[in-house]
């Protein structure tokens, strides 16, 4: 898989025009049958029949959009309500009973954030003799990454510098390379911009000692740079919704839990029995989550295991990261939709939830294609509407859902002494424009994956080093 930095990507006019033309063509296919509804005629015969079909088509399309949005937004709000539940971890054992832990940190041009990550690792509340930190850096790095890693290894015996000379491959390949050097019973994997809370590893390890069926533990990635830019601010609030509401809500209802690549903890058996991360998809973490469930094992979600992450602050960095995530989800969704290879021991409840999840990896792009129908309905001389009772109230509920969800999360975090910047409360009121921009990312990813069939390119996330 080819690897690029954000600076190596480009927004050419030709590419923008091509994607706009493809999107416009699909939109036209969706909307064209509804055009007669703009021309209100009370005539009989053929013209009246066409007009009636046009109205019916418009209502069906509006109904599908409304139901799809209700499924997406409703689930998120419900998950936020479930967030008031608490997860009490097993009793954390004494030092003598703790297993050895290897922390894996792949690094490519991470000089801006690595020092803070390394300092956070030094402050971990875990016996030094049972902890190793594998700093696997890319030889192709062009900043001070190598210097920082080698200095950390020279100063602290817990750190081990691993140089990777292989070309490209993306995060999965870099992580797989680092895994060859681990010696611990438990493996923690974090991105180079993540800072551990001091008790994170000790709390995660307790889950593995309590239940042998738990093969992965996922905590919460907590944004730490909301003041960098408007994008970073809204991305921070968005991540709170995903990490505290959506992912944890799945744990509460025993659904399809998954871990994000930014932070996760594993038994070594995961890689011994299931193999390494898939190097051919852009979200190897979601693929591995499916494989773990397919093997009949559990992914435990504990939102009080915290690492502090940096969200992209520039448009180019944000766009590249979100597009990589969107296209990666589509790749995994296509894999499981076409092969139905969920594994022989994938519980039915989790399998149904996984199908729902993979469906919504594609649905946001389709909603954008159908959105002009809602505009046509607004300006049409007749009420197109939907086939859903009280649809006006439902549209209103959808419009306030992001704000309501954010406020629920802020209340929960206030109860657990997790601080939020005041600007985050303001951003909760303006999430819809940000989410609309997100849907454009989904459309672009869908075009690249399903229409143009472009090769996957892993675009690394640029860092600012803000804290």
KALIN-V680592 format. One line per field, one symbol per residue. ss: DSSP state (~ for helix, > for strand, _ for the rest). psi: psi as a letter, one per 30 degrees, with the letter a starting at -180 (. if undefined). A space follows every 10 residues. Layout:
ss = ???
psi = ???
This chain:
ss = _>>>_~~~__ __~~~~~~~~ ~~~~~~~~~~ ~~~~~~~~__ ____~~~~~~ ~~~~~~~~~~ ~~~~~~~~~~ ~~~~~~~~~~ ~~________ ____~~~___ >>>>>>>___ ~~~~~~~~~~ ~~_____~~~ >>>>>>>>__ ____~~~~~~ ~~~~~___>> >>>>_____~ ~~~~~~~~~_ _____>>>>> ____>>___~ ~~~~~~~~~~ ___>>>>>>> >>>______~ ~~~~~~~~~~ ~~~~~~~~~~ ~~________ __>>>>>_~~ ~~~_______ ___~~~~~~~ ~~~~___>>> >>>>>>>>>_ ____~~~~~~ ~~~~~~~~~~ ~~~~~~~~~_ _______~~~ ~~~~~~~~~~ ~~~~~~~~~~ ~~~~~~~~~_ __________ ~~~~~~~~~~ ~~~~~~~~~~ ~~~~~_____ _~~~~~~~~~ ~~~~~~~~~~ ~~~~~~~~~~ ~_____>>>_ _______
psi = kkkllefflk ikeeeeeeee eeeeeeeeee feffefffik kglaaeeeee eeeeeeeeee eeeeeeeeee eeeeeeeeee effflkjjll kklleffklk kkkkjkkjhg fefeeeeeee efgkikkefg kkjjjjkkff kgageeeeee eeeffkffkk kkkjfkkafa eeeeeeeeff glflekkkkl lfgkkkkege eeeeeeeefe jffjfkkkbk jjkghfgele eeeeeeeeee eeeedeeeee eeghajllkl ffklkllffe feefaakkgf lfifeeeeee eeefgglljk kjfgjkkklk kkfleeeeee eeeeeeeeee eeeeefeefh iflfgjkeee eeeeeeeeef feeeeeeeff efeeeeeefk fljealgkkh feeeeeeeef eeeeeeeeee eeeefghjlk kefeeefffg feeeeeeeee eeeeeeeeef efhkkkkjjl kllfgl.
